Amino acid sequence: MTTDKIFRELDIAGWLVNSLYQIDRYTWRASLRNHNYCYEIAEGDSPKAALEKALEKTKENGYDPHDKRFPFGPRLLSLDDIGL
């Protein structure tokens, strides 16, 4: 998949690139988020590979793009939110 196609698919699905950075010489990490502050994170050996893997994770069975368990990010989580 080309990088342009990855960004097009992210845009259509409503995902934003939260961050894309290099962890070490061989590993890149891509973090995606949607308007509900749901995140998907993946790593790859190139920026493109990390973005592709993160995009694929958004399509996994059982994923709900409207999941509002964490609407304001982790700083406002309660013990009930994480099941404790």
Secondary structure as UniProt FT lines:
FT   HELIX           3..13
FT   STRAND          16..24
FT   TURN            25..26
FT   STRAND          27..33
FT   TURN            35..36
FT   STRAND          39..44
FT   HELIX           47..57
FT   TURN            58..59
FT   TURN            61..62
FT   TURN            65..66
FT   TURN            71..72
FT   HELIX           74..76
FT   TURN            79..83
//
